[in-house]
Amino acid sequence: MSAFAMALGLAACNKADDGRTVGQKVGQTIDQGVAQVDKAAKEVKDTAKQGAGEAAQKTKDASEQVSASVNDMAITAAVKAGIAKDKELSALRVNVDTKEGHVSLYGSAPNEGARERATQIAQAEKGVTGVDNKLAIETR
């Protein structure tokens, strides 16, 4: 009988207050810890994906800005070259600025015909979205 009481006492020592064994409680605690680690790992993964996406978008935006600047410089150079070929217009007297395909002409032209040709030269270039001709007519 004393062996039975001792076995019953040992079994009681291995039981938690809620009827579960200490091993069951430890197992549950480990399972909860693993679940928390899994959740944290998923959050890190999601954050990394978001960061990579944002970096890719910023790279794309920067690339588009560089491309637009290069296009604007090419348009400006082509318009300047076209103006230099005109018999009446002077590339030294006509300033050309281009932003996002929109060309602005500043300076002077010898007459209204030359002024209008400057607009036509600018409009003829590929990539030009508009022309703002601010050339003044020279008075002699």
Stockholm file with secondary structure:
# STOCKHOLM 1.0

chainA/1-140         MSAFAMALGLAACNKADDGRTVGQKVGQTIDQGVAQVDKAAKEVKDTAKQGAGEAAQKTKDASEQVSASVNDMAITAAVKAGIAKDKELSALRVNVDTKEGHVSLYGSAPNEGARERATQIAQAEKGVTGVDNKLAIETR
#=GR chainA/1-140 SS CHHHHHHHHHHHHTBCTTSCBHHHHHHHHHHHHHHHHHHHHHHHHHHHHHHHHHHHHHHHHHHHHHHHHHHHHHHHHHHHHHHHHSSSCCTTTEEEEEETTEEEEEEEESSHHHHHHHHHHHHTSTTCCEEEEEEEECCC
#=GC SS_cons         CHHHHHHHHHHHHTBCTTSCBHHHHHHHHHHHHHHHHHHHHHHHHHHHHHHHHHHHHHHHHHHHHHHHHHHHHHHHHHHHHHHHHSSSCCTTTEEEEEETTEEEEEEEESSHHHHHHHHHHHHTSTTCCEEEEEEEECCC
//
